[in-house]
């Protein structure tokens, strides 16, 4: 098992190579090939979740800049999206005669030491908005020791302090989260999770192939196949639905994103359980790659907000039902009045 610093450097080198070779590309969300985008992210997750975290951030930044008419990434530029907003002191933006400046703390900045640029959310007098920054600016400093995770250690996701850092606004106030692409991008993260679950499941499949599986192992393998097959089918359908309505004229994007992410998180959790129960401690103790896959997936899926997101989904569904009932009642009243 590589130590965290070596692992971080290894992932950073591979991320850099992907960007500089032009291999880190995917169709834009809603371009008619969203399913291909999700498959590419899932493949990255299956190969290495920490690498997928950096790759997904870069590809998400490319999509955001396209959707909000921001600057286009130049050759070799490695972008991240640093938009976490947990409770506590955050990042503030001040408009000055010479331009915008950012100061404060931004947590969970994946690729802090390898990204050349980042899209960062910050609070201003006008409201929360998105900014593009150069990570090499003197006032951008990762906080030592602020990323202690064993899982996703290679993603290098520390807190970062900003001290009077020049920034370029991207889009209008609130536009980053209000655009349909925000929801499409959330499903891209779920695609990475499912790729990571495939990597964990590969250990169970390899174990079963080495010998005739007993009934319990076979049952766990079958259960994992059903879970992943169902989730990947839903993911593919989400891609088709996004391509059919990329600007969310039907208003389904938020519900779709909440559903897919909740399903993916639950499937990943169940896959971890099935594989662990079927294979025991052996792979976790003697297979460094499997141990890392399990640790990475365990941390990464906590990006899902669990019951908080489920509660939001339930509220949206209840409000939609009320709206549909009101519409039906109005239609009935109109028909009665027309008689």
N, C-alpha and C positions, 0 to 999 in steps of 0.2 A: 504494500500500500504506500503510495507516494505521500510525503508530508504535504501539508496544506500549501506552503509556499511553492514547492515544486509543482504541485498539481495546478495551482493557479497559473504559473508560468507556462506549463504545457498546454492548458486550454487556451490561454492568450495567444500562444504561437500558432495553434491550429486555427483559431478564429481569424487571426491576421492573414494566414495563408489562404483561407477561404475567400476573404474579401479581396485580397490583392490579385488572386488568380481569376477573379470574376465568377467563381463557382457558387457564391452565396447569392443566388437570385431566385425569385419566385414571382408568379403572376400577382398583380395587384388584386386586393379584394374587390369583388363586384365586376371584374374584368371579363367574365364569362369562363374563367378558368380557376375559380376559387377553390374547387376541389383539389386541383393540382397544388395549390399553395398549401392547403392543409396537409396533403400527403408529404410534401417536402418537409414541413415542420415536424410531422410525426416521424419521418425517417431520421431527422436530426436528433430527435428525442430518443429514438431507439439506439442510436450510435453513442450518444453522450448527452445527458440532460444539462450539464453545465455549459457545454458548447451550444446546445440548443437554446439555452437562456440568452446567451449573447447573440446568437444568430437571429432568434425571434425578435429581440430588441432592435437589431439593425434593420431587419426587414419591415418591422412595424414603423420605425422612423422614416424609412423611404416612403411607405404608404401615407403616413401622416403629412409629410412635406408635400407630397403630390396633391393630397386632398385639400390642404390649406394654402396652396400656392406659396410654399416656403422655398428656401434655397435648395437647389438640387445637390445631393452629395457628390463630391468630387472623387476622382480616381483614388483608390486606396484609403479613403476616409472610412472610419469605423464609428458608427453611430449607436448610441444607446437612448433609451427612453426612461427617464427618471421622474416618475409621476406619483410615487406613493405619498399618501397624505394621512399618516397615522396621527393620533392625538399628540400634542406636545408642540414645542417650538418648531417652526418651520422656516420656509424660505420666503423672503419678502423681495418685492421688486419696486424700485423707485425710478420714476421718470425724471431725468435731468436734462438741461439744455444740450449736453453732448450725447444724450441717448440713455437707454435703460441700464440700470445696474442692479445686480442681485447680491443679497447678503443673507446669511443665516445658515441653517442646517437642512440638508436633504437626506433622508434615510433611504436605505435599500437601493444603492446606485450600482447596478450590475455592470461589470466591466470598467470599474472606476479607473483602473490603472492601464487599460488597454484601449479604451475608446478614445478617439480623437475629438469627437463632438458628441453632444447630447441634447436631447429635447427635455426641458425641465419645466415643471409647473411651479408657479410662485404666486403669492398673493400681492396684489397691488391695491391702490386706492380705488381703482376702477372695478376690481374683482379678480378672481383667479384666472390666470391666462398662461399660455405656453410660450416658452422662449427657447431659442437655439443658442448654445454656448460652445466655445472652444475649451476642451478639457485642459489643454496645455496652458491656459491663462494662469498667471502667478497666484491669483486668489482662490484657485480651486484646489482643495486639499483633502484627500481621503483621511478619515479619522482612524489612526492605528488601533487595532484590537476591537473594532466595532462590528466585525463579521466573524463570529466564533463558531458558526455552524459546521458540523462534521459533514452533513449532507449539503450538496451544492457548494462545497468549499471552492471548487474550481471556477465558479461563476464570479468570484471576487465582488461581493455585494456589500461593501461597507457604507457607513454614513459618510457624507462629504460635506465639508464646510465651504461656503462661498463668502468671500470678502471683497465687496465692491467690484464684482466681476461684470464686464460688459456683456450685454445680451441683446439678441435680436428678436423682437416679438414675432410669433408665428400664428396667424389667424387672429380673430377677435376675442374679446373677453368671453370665456365659457365655451368657445367653439370647439375646443379640443374634445370635451366630453359630450357635447351636444350633437356632433356629427355622427351619422350612421356608422362610419368606419370604426368608431370607438367600440361599438358592440361587435362588429366583425372581427376586430383585432383580439377581443377577449376570447373568441372561439379559437383563434390561432394558438393561444396559450394552452387551451384544452387539448389541441392536437399534439402539442409537445408532451403533455402529461401522458396521453395515451401511447405515444411512442415509448416513453419511459416504462410504462406498464408492460409493453411488449418485450422490452429488454429483460425485465424481471421474470416474465413468463417463459422466456427462452431457456432459463435454467431448469425449470420444471420439465419442459419439453425434451431438453437434452438428457435429463436424468431418466425420463421414461423411455427414451430410445435406446439407452445403454442396456436395459434389461426389460424383461416382460413386466409391465407395471402391475402391482397388486390392485385390488378393487378400489382401495381408498385413493391411491395415487391417480388411477384412471379417472375416478370421479372428480377429483380436484382439477385434473387437466381438462376434462370435459366442461366443468363449470367455468374455468378461465376462458376457454374458447368461446363459449356462449356469451360471456360478458364482453369480451373484446370485440367479437364479431358484431354484437348489437350496437356497441358504442361507435364503432367505425362506420356502421351503416347510418347511424344518426348524424355523424360528422359529415359524411358524404352528402346526405340530404340537406344539411345546413348550408353546405357550399352551393348546391343547386338553388336553394331558396334565396340566398344572397345574390346570386347572379340574376335571378328572375326579378329582384326588387332591390337593386344596389343602393338606392337613395331612400329606402324605407318608406315608400309612399303608403304602404299598408299599415305601418306602425307596429310591425312584429319584431323588430330587431332586438329590443331589450328582452322580451320574453324568450325569444330564441336563444340569445346568449346565456341567460340564466338557466334555461333548461339544459343546454348542451354542457355547460360548465359543471352544473350540479351532477349530471349523469356521469361525466368523465371523472369527476372527483370520487364519486361513489364506486365506480368500476375500478379505479386505481386502488382505492382502499380495500376492496374485496379481493382484487388480484394479489395484493401484498399478503393478505390473510391466507388465501388458498395456497399460494406458493410456499409460504412459511410453514404451514401445517403439513404440507405434503413432503417437503424436503428436510424439515428439521433444522438443527443448528449447523449442520455440516457446511453447506455453501456459504453461510454467513461468516463462518470462522475460517474457512480454508480457501475460499474463492474471492480474491480481492475485488475483482470486477463486479461480481454479484453483490457483494457487501456494499460497494459504492453505489450501484444502481438502486438498491433498496433505500439506502440513506438519502440519496438525491431525490428520489421520488417522494419519500416521506416528507421532506422539507418543501419541495416545490408545490405539491398540491395544497399546502397550507396557504398559498396565495388565494385560494378560494375562501370566501367569507362564511362558509358553512351555513348554520341556521339563519344567519342574518340575510344571506342571499335567498334562502328558501322562503323566508318570511316576506321578502320583497316580491318574489314570484307569486306567492299566494295572494298578496294584496292586489297585484296587477290583474290576476285572473278574476278576483272578485269584482274589481272595478269594471273589468271588461264585461262580465256577466250582467252587472247592473246596467251598463250602457246599452248592451244588446236588448235587455228587457225593456228599457225605456224606449228604444227605437221601435220595438215590436208594438208596444202600447200606442205610440204615436201613429204608427201605420194603421192600426186598427181604428183609432179615433178618426183619422183622415178618411178611411173607407166608409165609416158610418156617416160622416158628415157629407160625403159625396152622394149618398143614396137619395 
